[in-house]
Structures are given as structure tokens and as C-alpha cells.
Amino acid sequence: MTQPLSSEPLKAFLNTIRVGEVRTGRVISIEDREVLVELDGLPGPGKAVGCIPHGDLTRKATGHPSEVVSIGQQLTFEVIGVDWQRERVWASAAACEDPALRAFLLGLRRGATHQGQVASVHNFGVLVNLDGEPDQCTGFIRLPELSWRTFDHPADVVTAGQRVVGEIIDVDTRRGQVQLSLKALQEDPLLPFADQAGRVTTGRVTKLIPFGAFVRIADGIEGLVHNTEFRDEPVEEPGQIVSEGDEITVRIVEVDLVRRRLTLSARNLPQSGKRSI
């Protein structure tokens, strides 16, 4: 049995390893939660150990790691980290199990735009068949990346079969997934209001909460009228003053582009609705 390297030679070898690069090695141990491999390419005696977590063995659904690999099997894997304290390498075989898919993913870059066709729409996000991908659905759009505007279900924004263009915000070789953002290519509807503090406009009450009411003043733009901003007299809860669906006159108090917050006030403004504020 080969002996582990002494600390200094092992550290020197680990210093040559880079996250994201592809390495090979032989399976030397199979546990319930991980597989250990002896990395190839080490000059001299001893061994350098790599650890592949169960979830990084394959993208296919499996039970025990022994269903996927066997002792002595040669594996190709991507380096995902170096554990300097334990002096071992963390690796993902799943990132290398489909060479065509890996080549496609490595050909993409964050910030670039890419087109595709919506494969399916779910309450957790949207799956997209990207142009040029191998025989596998790789695109995914998280709900916050669909639109600046509020919606009840992602099907309100896109539908299956629709062509979409998005900005690539992440490429994950381990999961075989490309995260897209449609919102990144849309104009932020809050920007035109950035210098509108003091402007008086009308809006519709969309939601009541214990400390105030949300009012939509434009498509995709909602602001909060705090209970202290309805009138000079104290208001315990907004239902005393307005109801959902009411149209009221408000003044833009503050526009916070960083936190994406719009502060509104209805104090000392004439109202034409059913109730007088």
C-alpha cells in the first residue's frame, strides 16, 4: 500500500492544482457519502487524495456510490476546491461525465447574451432549451430574474415554446446548468422616477399591511404609504383610511434605487375617491 506524502511535498503538489481544471485518478475507497480517489500525476512515492461527494459523482439519480463506481476504476473529474487543512482535493465527476455538455458550458461566458426556447414553466422557475446545447435542457431562469414587474406566476411572463433572450449570470458545470436573466436585458422601470421626489401623482392601492399600504403608481412600480403618511392624525391601521383597489393621490417622498424602495405620502393632498383621507 502506498504511503501518504510528507507534508511539504504534498503541499507543493497541491500548489500546482487549480480550481476548475480537469484531473484524473483511481478510486481507492467508497463510503456512504463520498468516494476517495488517488490523483494521477504525482512524481515520486506516496499519494495525493481527492474526495468526490456523493452528489458530485453523477447527475443521475442514484442510491449508494457503489452503484456508480468501483474500487480501482479510473475517473475524470473537475477540481472544485483544495482543503489545505486536510491536505486533499475536492472534486466533481459529474462536471465531466458528459464531454459534449462540458464543452458547450465552457464555451459560454457570464455577461454574454444567449437565446433559447422555453421548455417548461414551473412555480420555482423556467427551464430553457438553449441554442447549441447538446441533447439536454441546460437553461434555467429563477423567478427574480424573469421581470422587474410583479407577477403571480411565471406563466404570466413566459410560456412554453416561447423564444427568449437572456443574459448569462452563471454557468455551473457540476449541475450542467446555465442561469439566465431576462430582467438584466430590461430597463429598470424605477429609473425614470429617480429624480421625481416631490412629484404628485395618482395610484391604486394594491395591498394593505399592518403599518401601511402599497400603491401602484405605474406598471411595475409600487411604493409604500406608511400609516403616519395618510394624515396628520394617528392611523392605527390603513384599513381605516383606504381599501385595496382604491385610487388615491400620493406624493413621491423618496426613491431608493439601491434597495429598490419607493416611499410615498398622502398627507395634505386632495382625494377624489370614496373616502376623504
Secondary structure, DSSP 8 states (H G I E B T S, - for coil): ------HHHHHHHHTT--TT-EEEEEEEEE-SSEEEEEES---SSS--EEEEEGGGT-SS--SSGGGT--TT-EEEEEEEEEETTTTEEEEESGGGS-HHHHHHHHT--TT-EEEEEEEEEETTEEEEEETT--SS--EEEEGGGT-SS--SSGGGT--TT-EEEEEEEEEETTTTEEEEESGGGS--TTGGGTT-TT-EEEEEEEEEETTEEEEEEETTEEEEEEGGGS-SS--SSGGGT--TT-EEEEEEEEEETTTTEEEEE-TT----SSS--
